[in-house]
């Protein structure tokens, strides 16, 4: 098998600079190799608002059609719209899906996320490497005798109908919500949901615009957090929500304009899902765990720790039949959503919770933040990550260890996780304590001293 040197092929997706690392010629080859490796017959495709997206999705479609696969083009959409189409249209013969997106990367990047039948993810191990090798070695099979057929299809109403199934609209209160689409693709779905909900939306950066006039849609950047916070305060809103470009992640601000760490949302959403499905299994990642475990057990669920990363979580959710899985990085996975992550379902569930309990978002998370203060994820570039982890293992050898993902070490009053990034040459550190901010800070400094 030829060695693959295609820089845009990553562990979980395809992503690179346009046109050097990703261009129409390569997009067509990706379409051909995807159809060849998986024997695809009918594929849903779509793209985000980036200026390079339309030409890339056209070339991708041409590659698929050449191999005899039919293509259903959903047009401008978010990643989860492709996930939804892939599992909801399976009975109609759909056996693959591709979204052309680079999510929160800079404007001169683009990429692709691929799924097969039932919205199962395509990763390096499950097929991307094989696809890359076919392209790199020039061994792509020739065209099919009969090319596939291209149809354009607006699936947004079906998608919106599915989303509304997660909430009881009768219980909803007229909340005021700031929604920041970052000029990405979330706005079109908000507009369609608006007709069915009693909420007043304050829309900022709402229109899709591939030039990203207000900066790349990455709500984790400090300056991007500030603009949503300001709008919440200015409009006296009940909460703020912002999405990345392809809206598969959503981020929350309380009524005081404070950004809420994704970790605390996992416990909140777990509680909400367990109301509908008592005793169900809930998955969570090892980076920060104590709050989630406590919340899940208190709500009568079964907490299960799993390795970080969407491919691992989706596979484990299927094997455990888990109702929900949450990562502190703001990826939230739902069984009824084909075990996929959604950036729309979480805010609908939180709105439902706020309406039903009549409280404020700040008070819902304040006690959890006080009970389990966290360091936030701290990234460090190091020359010898394995050597650093070995040194930490030696120093904290008397703690309770777990190797689900990287190294987790727990003591009675604090715990930490250190792991190598799946996508970058970084060590990622997370520290939490039991209600002791000073201890958490002290241990964070102590660990950073060893890392750096």
C-alpha positions as CSV (number, residue, x, y, z in Angstrom):
1,X,0.0,0.0,0.0
2,X,1.4,3.4,-1.0
3,X,2.4,5.8,1.7
4,X,-0.1,8.6,2.1
5,X,1.3,12.2,2.2
6,X,-2.0,14.1,1.8
7,X,-1.7,16.8,4.5
8,X,-5.4,17.5,4.7
9,X,-6.3,13.9,5.8
10,X,-6.5,14.0,9.6
11,X,-7.5,11.4,12.3
12,X,-11.2,12.2,12.2
13,X,-11.8,14.3,9.1
14,X,-10.3,16.1,6.1
15,X,-9.1,19.7,6.8
16,X,-6.6,22.0,5.1
17,X,-5.8,25.3,3.5
18,X,-7.5,26.1,0.2
19,X,-6.2,25.6,-2.5
20,X,-2.8,24.2,-1.4
21,X,-4.1,21.4,0.8
22,X,-7.7,21.1,-0.5
23,X,-9.0,22.0,-3.9
24,X,-11.6,20.9,-6.5
25,X,-9.3,18.3,-8.1
26,X,-8.7,16.6,-4.7
27,X,-12.4,17.0,-3.7
28,X,-13.4,15.0,-6.9
29,X,-10.8,12.3,-6.0
30,X,-12.2,12.2,-2.4
31,X,-15.7,11.6,-3.9
32,X,-14.4,8.8,-6.1
33,X,-12.4,7.1,-3.3
34,X,-15.2,7.4,-0.7
35,X,-17.6,5.7,-3.2
36,X,-15.0,3.0,-4.0
37,X,-13.9,2.2,-0.4
38,X,-17.5,1.9,0.9
39,X,-19.4,0.8,-2.3
40,X,-21.8,3.7,-1.9
41,X,-25.1,3.9,-3.8
42,X,-26.7,7.1,-2.4
43,X,-24.9,10.0,-0.6
44,X,-26.2,13.2,1.0
45,X,-23.9,16.2,0.7
46,X,-24.0,19.8,1.9
47,X,-21.7,22.6,2.6
48,X,-21.1,25.6,5.0
49,X,-21.0,29.2,4.0
50,X,-17.2,29.5,3.3
51,X,-16.4,31.0,-0.1
52,X,-14.6,27.9,-1.3
53,X,-17.4,25.5,-0.2
54,X,-19.7,25.5,-3.2
55,X,-17.0,24.7,-5.7
56,X,-15.6,22.0,-3.4
57,X,-19.0,20.3,-2.9
58,X,-19.7,20.4,-6.7
59,X,-16.4,18.7,-7.4
60,X,-17.0,16.1,-4.6
61,X,-20.4,15.4,-6.0
62,X,-18.9,15.0,-9.5
63,X,-16.5,12.4,-8.1
64,X,-19.3,10.4,-6.4
65,X,-21.5,10.6,-9.6
66,X,-18.7,9.3,-11.7
67,X,-18.6,6.2,-9.6
68,X,-22.3,5.5,-10.1
69,X,-23.5,6.9,-6.7
70,X,-26.6,9.0,-6.6
71,X,-26.1,12.4,-4.8
72,X,-28.7,14.3,-2.7
73,X,-27.5,17.9,-2.3
74,X,-28.9,19.6,0.8
75,X,-27.2,22.9,-0.1
76,X,-26.1,25.3,2.6
77,X,-26.4,23.4,5.9
78,X,-24.7,22.5,9.2
79,X,-22.8,19.3,10.0
80,X,-25.7,17.8,12.0
81,X,-28.1,18.3,9.1
82,X,-26.0,15.8,7.2
83,X,-25.9,13.4,10.3
84,X,-29.7,13.7,10.5
85,X,-30.2,13.0,6.8
86,X,-27.8,10.0,7.0
87,X,-29.8,8.2,9.7
88,X,-33.3,9.5,8.9
89,X,-33.1,8.7,5.2
90,X,-31.5,5.3,5.6
91,X,-34.7,3.6,4.6
92,X,-34.7,5.6,1.4
93,X,-31.3,4.0,0.5
94,X,-28.9,6.7,1.8
95,X,-25.7,5.0,2.8
96,X,-23.2,7.9,3.1
97,X,-23.0,11.6,3.9
98,X,-20.4,14.4,3.5
99,X,-20.4,18.0,4.8
100,X,-17.9,20.4,3.3
101,X,-16.9,22.6,6.3
102,X,-13.9,23.7,8.3
103,X,-16.1,24.6,11.3
104,X,-14.2,27.2,13.4
105,X,-11.0,27.3,11.4
106,X,-9.8,30.5,9.6
107,X,-11.6,31.6,6.5
108,X,-8.9,30.3,4.1
109,X,-9.4,26.7,5.4
110,X,-12.0,24.1,4.4
111,X,-12.6,20.4,5.0
112,X,-15.0,17.5,5.0
113,X,-16.6,15.3,7.6
114,X,-17.8,11.9,6.3
115,X,-20.3,9.4,7.6
116,X,-21.6,6.1,6.3
117,X,-24.9,4.2,6.7
118,X,-26.7,5.2,9.9
119,X,-24.4,8.3,10.4
120,X,-21.5,6.2,11.6
121,X,-18.3,8.3,11.5
122,X,-15.5,7.7,8.9
123,X,-12.1,8.0,10.6
124,X,-8.5,7.4,9.7
125,X,-8.8,3.8,11.0
126,X,-12.2,3.1,9.5
127,X,-11.5,4.2,5.9
128,X,-9.9,7.7,5.5
129,X,-6.4,6.2,5.4
130,X,-7.5,3.7,2.7
131,X,-9.1,6.5,0.7
132,X,-5.9,8.6,1.0
133,X,-3.8,5.7,-0.1
134,X,-6.0,5.1,-3.2
135,X,-5.5,8.8,-4.2
136,X,-1.8,9.1,-3.4
137,X,-1.0,5.9,-5.3
138,X,-3.0,6.8,-8.4
139,X,-5.0,3.6,-8.0
140,X,-8.5,5.0,-8.0
141,X,-10.9,2.7,-9.9
142,X,-12.3,3.9,-13.2
143,X,-15.7,5.4,-13.7
144,X,-18.9,3.3,-13.4
145,X,-20.7,2.3,-16.6
146,X,-23.7,4.5,-15.6
147,X,-23.1,7.7,-13.7
148,X,-25.2,8.5,-10.6
149,X,-28.1,11.0,-10.5
150,X,-27.9,14.4,-8.7
151,X,-31.0,15.8,-7.0
152,X,-31.3,18.9,-4.8
153,X,-33.4,18.5,-1.7
154,X,-34.4,20.9,1.1
155,X,-34.5,18.8,4.3
156,X,-34.7,21.6,6.8
157,X,-38.3,21.2,7.8
158,X,-37.7,17.4,8.5
159,X,-34.7,18.4,10.6
160,X,-36.6,21.0,12.5
161,X,-39.5,18.6,13.2
162,X,-37.0,16.2,14.7
163,X,-35.5,18.9,16.9
164,X,-38.9,19.8,18.3
165,X,-39.4,16.2,19.4
166,X,-36.9,16.8,22.3
167,X,-39.1,19.3,24.1
168,X,-42.7,19.7,25.3
169,X,-43.7,23.0,23.7
170,X,-46.7,23.3,26.1
171,X,-44.3,23.9,29.0
172,X,-42.2,26.6,27.4
173,X,-42.1,30.2,28.7
174,X,-41.5,33.3,26.6
175,X,-37.7,33.5,27.2
176,X,-35.5,36.2,25.7
177,X,-32.5,34.5,24.1
178,X,-29.4,36.1,22.4
179,X,-28.4,33.9,19.5
180,X,-25.0,34.5,17.8
181,X,-24.5,32.5,14.6
182,X,-21.1,34.1,13.9
183,X,-22.2,34.5,10.2
184,X,-22.2,30.7,9.9
185,X,-25.0,28.4,9.2
186,X,-27.1,28.3,12.4
187,X,-29.3,31.3,11.6
188,X,-31.4,29.5,9.0
189,X,-32.4,26.8,11.6
190,X,-33.1,29.4,14.3
191,X,-35.5,31.2,11.8
192,X,-37.4,28.0,11.2
193,X,-37.6,27.0,14.8
194,X,-38.7,30.5,15.7
195,X,-42.2,29.9,14.2
196,X,-42.8,27.0,16.6
197,X,-41.4,28.5,19.9
198,X,-42.6,31.3,22.2
199,X,-39.0,32.7,22.5
200,X,-37.9,36.2,21.6
201,X,-34.6,35.9,19.8
202,X,-32.0,38.7,19.7
203,X,-30.0,37.8,16.6
204,X,-26.4,38.9,16.2
205,X,-24.1,38.1,13.2
206,X,-27.2,36.2,12.0
207,X,-26.8,36.3,8.2
208,X,-24.5,33.6,6.6
209,X,-21.4,35.3,5.2
210,X,-18.4,33.4,4.0
211,X,-16.1,36.4,4.4
212,X,-16.8,36.3,8.2
213,X,-16.9,40.1,8.5
214,X,-16.9,39.8,12.4
215,X,-14.1,37.2,12.5
216,X,-14.0,33.5,12.3
217,X,-17.0,31.8,14.2
218,X,-15.1,30.4,17.2
219,X,-17.1,31.2,20.4
220,X,-14.2,30.0,22.5
221,X,-12.0,33.0,21.6
222,X,-12.1,35.6,24.3
223,X,-13.1,38.4,22.0
224,X,-16.0,36.3,20.6
225,X,-17.2,35.5,24.1
226,X,-17.3,39.2,25.0
227,X,-19.6,40.2,22.1
228,X,-22.3,37.6,23.2
229,X,-21.9,38.6,26.8
230,X,-22.4,42.3,26.0
231,X,-25.6,41.5,24.0
232,X,-27.0,39.4,26.9
233,X,-26.6,42.3,29.3
234,X,-27.7,45.0,26.8
235,X,-31.0,43.2,26.0
236,X,-31.5,41.8,29.5
237,X,-31.8,38.3,28.0
238,X,-32.4,35.1,30.0
239,X,-29.3,33.5,28.3
240,X,-27.0,33.7,25.3
241,X,-26.1,31.0,22.8
242,X,-23.3,31.0,20.2
243,X,-22.3,28.4,17.6
244,X,-19.2,27.6,15.6
245,X,-19.5,27.8,11.8
246,X,-21.1,24.4,11.2
247,X,-23.1,24.7,14.5
248,X,-22.3,21.2,15.8
249,X,-21.3,22.8,19.1
250,X,-23.2,25.5,21.1
251,X,-21.9,27.6,23.9
252,X,-23.9,29.2,26.8
253,X,-23.9,32.5,28.7
254,X,-26.1,33.0,31.7
255,X,-28.3,36.1,32.3
256,X,-25.4,38.0,33.8
257,X,-23.4,37.5,30.6
258,X,-21.1,34.9,32.2
259,X,-19.7,32.2,30.0
260,X,-20.5,28.7,31.3
261,X,-17.8,26.0,31.0
262,X,-19.0,23.1,28.9
263,X,-18.3,20.7,31.7
264,X,-21.2,22.0,33.8
265,X,-23.6,21.6,30.9
266,X,-22.9,17.8,30.7
267,X,-24.4,17.3,34.2
268,X,-27.3,19.6,33.4
269,X,-28.2,17.8,30.1
270,X,-27.7,14.4,31.7
271,X,-30.3,15.3,34.3
272,X,-32.7,16.5,31.6
273,X,-32.3,13.3,29.5
274,X,-32.7,11.1,32.6
275,X,-36.1,12.7,33.3
276,X,-37.3,11.2,30.0
277,X,-35.4,7.9,30.3
278,X,-35.0,7.0,34.0
279,X,-32.1,4.7,34.8
280,X,-30.4,5.2,31.4
281,X,-26.6,5.2,30.8
282,X,-24.8,8.5,30.4
283,X,-21.3,8.7,28.8
284,X,-18.7,11.3,29.7
285,X,-15.1,12.0,29.0
286,X,-12.2,11.6,31.6
287,X,-10.9,15.1,31.5
288,X,-13.3,16.4,34.2
289,X,-15.7,13.8,35.9
290,X,-16.8,14.4,39.5
291,X,-19.7,16.8,38.8
292,X,-21.1,14.6,36.0
293,X,-20.8,11.4,38.0
294,X,-22.6,13.0,41.0
295,X,-25.3,14.5,38.9
296,X,-26.0,11.3,37.0
297,X,-26.1,9.1,40.1
298,X,-28.4,11.6,41.9
299,X,-30.8,11.5,38.9
300,X,-30.8,7.7,38.9
301,X,-28.6,7.2,35.8
302,X,-25.6,5.1,35.2
303,X,-22.4,7.1,34.5
304,X,-19.9,5.5,32.1
305,X,-16.5,7.1,31.4
306,X,-15.2,6.8,27.8
307,X,-12.3,8.0,25.7
308,X,-12.4,11.5,24.4
309,X,-13.2,12.0,20.7
310,X,-16.4,11.7,18.7
311,X,-15.6,8.4,17.0
312,X,-14.9,6.7,20.3
313,X,-17.9,8.2,22.0
314,X,-20.3,7.3,19.2
315,X,-19.1,3.7,19.1
316,X,-19.3,3.3,22.9
317,X,-22.8,4.9,23.0
318,X,-24.0,2.3,20.5
319,X,-22.5,-0.6,22.4
320,X,-24.0,0.7,25.7
321,X,-27.2,2.0,24.3
322,X,-26.5,5.2,26.2
323,X,-29.2,7.9,25.9
324,X,-26.7,10.8,26.1
325,X,-23.0,11.5,26.0
326,X,-21.2,14.7,26.8
327,X,-17.7,16.1,26.4
328,X,-16.5,19.2,28.3
329,X,-15.5,20.6,24.8
330,X,-19.2,21.3,24.1
331,X,-19.9,18.2,22.0
332,X,-23.2,16.6,23.1
333,X,-24.4,13.3,21.7
334,X,-27.9,11.9,21.7
335,X,-29.1,8.3,21.1
336,X,-32.2,9.5,19.2
337,X,-30.0,11.6,17.0
338,X,-28.2,8.6,15.5
339,X,-25.8,8.8,18.4
340,X,-24.4,11.9,16.8
341,X,-23.5,15.3,18.3
342,X,-25.8,18.3,17.9
343,X,-25.5,22.0,18.6
344,X,-29.2,22.6,18.5
345,X,-30.6,20.0,20.8
346,X,-28.7,21.2,23.9
347,X,-30.0,24.7,24.0
348,X,-33.6,23.5,23.4
349,X,-33.2,21.2,26.4
350,X,-31.8,24.0,28.6
351,X,-34.6,26.3,27.5
352,X,-37.1,23.6,28.4
353,X,-35.4,23.2,31.8
354,X,-35.4,27.0,32.5
355,X,-39.1,27.2,31.5
356,X,-40.1,24.3,33.7
357,X,-38.1,25.1,36.8
358,X,-38.6,28.9,36.5
359,X,-35.2,29.7,37.8
360,X,-32.2,31.4,36.3
361,X,-29.4,29.7,34.4
362,X,-26.8,31.2,36.8
363,X,-28.3,29.6,39.8
364,X,-28.6,26.2,38.0
365,X,-24.9,26.1,37.5
366,X,-23.5,28.2,40.4
367,X,-23.7,25.5,43.0
368,X,-22.0,23.0,40.6
369,X,-19.2,25.5,39.8
370,X,-18.7,26.1,43.5
371,X,-18.8,22.3,44.3
372,X,-16.3,21.4,41.6
373,X,-14.1,24.4,40.6
374,X,-11.9,23.6,37.5
375,X,-8.7,24.9,35.9
376,X,-10.1,25.0,32.4
377,X,-8.1,23.1,29.7
378,X,-4.5,24.3,29.7
379,X,-2.4,23.4,26.6
380,X,1.4,23.2,26.7
381,X,3.8,22.5,23.8
382,X,6.5,20.1,25.0
383,X,9.4,18.3,23.3
384,X,8.9,14.9,25.0
385,X,5.3,14.5,26.0
386,X,5.7,10.8,27.0
387,X,8.7,11.7,29.2
388,X,6.6,14.5,30.9
389,X,3.7,12.1,31.6
390,X,6.2,9.5,33.0
391,X,7.6,12.1,35.4
392,X,4.1,13.1,36.6
393,X,3.1,9.4,37.1
394,X,6.2,9.0,39.3
395,X,5.4,12.1,41.4
396,X,1.8,11.2,41.9
397,X,2.3,7.5,42.2
398,X,0.2,7.2,45.4
399,X,-3.0,8.6,43.7
400,X,-5.8,6.5,42.2
401,X,-5.0,6.1,38.5
402,X,-7.1,5.7,35.4
403,X,-5.8,5.3,31.8
404,X,-9.1,5.6,29.9
405,X,-7.6,8.6,28.0
406,X,-4.2,9.8,28.9
407,X,-3.5,9.7,32.6
408,X,-6.0,10.6,35.3
409,X,-5.0,10.7,38.9
410,X,-7.4,11.2,41.8
411,X,-7.0,12.0,45.5
412,X,-9.7,12.7,48.1
413,X,-9.9,16.4,47.4
414,X,-8.6,16.9,43.9
415,X,-8.0,15.1,40.6
416,X,-6.4,15.8,37.2
417,X,-6.2,14.5,33.7
418,X,-3.2,14.9,31.3
419,X,-3.4,13.7,27.8
420,X,-1.7,14.1,24.4
421,X,-3.8,15.9,21.8
422,X,-5.2,13.7,19.0
423,X,-4.7,16.5,16.5
424,X,-1.8,18.8,17.7
425,X,1.6,18.4,19.3
426,X,0.3,19.5,22.7
427,X,-0.3,18.2,26.2
428,X,-3.7,19.1,27.6
429,X,-4.2,19.5,31.4
430,X,-7.4,19.6,33.4
431,X,-7.6,19.9,37.2
432,X,-10.7,20.0,39.5
433,X,-11.2,20.0,43.2
434,X,-14.0,19.3,45.7
435,X,-15.1,22.8,46.5
436,X,-11.6,24.2,47.1
437,X,-10.5,26.9,44.5
438,X,-7.2,27.5,46.3
439,X,-6.3,23.8,46.2
440,X,-7.3,23.5,42.5
441,X,-5.1,26.5,41.7
442,X,-2.2,25.3,43.8
443,X,-2.2,21.8,42.1
444,X,-2.6,23.4,38.6
445,X,0.6,25.5,39.2
446,X,2.4,22.5,40.6
447,X,1.5,20.4,37.6
448,X,2.4,23.1,35.1
449,X,5.8,23.4,36.8
450,X,6.4,19.8,36.0
451,X,5.1,20.1,32.4
452,X,6.9,23.2,31.4
